[in-house]
Amino acid sequence: MVTSNNRGLGSPELRWRKSIRSNDGSGGGNCVMVAVLPTEAGHAVHDSKVGVNGGVLAAEPAVWASFLNAAKAGKFDRA
């Protein structure tokens, strides 16, 4: 399950990380932030330009693993 409810996801307990590949060097601020949710509930993702109050996607572990596998396989690469 994936949810966009950000209730509690902006809490200071979450450690948000930015990918080193998020910024393409153009200064556009294209940053995606990811945090591991407590008690192995999955991962949360948000756009750093709008912060957690602008919306957060939360994915359960199986959904997150599927997303990572698809990304590693190039499923989201631009043609």
PyMOL commands that set and color helices and strands:
alter all, ss='L'
color gray80, all
select helices_A, chain A and resi 38-40+52-54+61-72
alter helices_A, ss='H'
color red, helices_A
select strands_A, chain A and resi 2-3+17-18+32-36+43-47+57-59
alter strands_A, ss='S'
color yellow, strands_A
deselect
rebuild
show_as cartoon
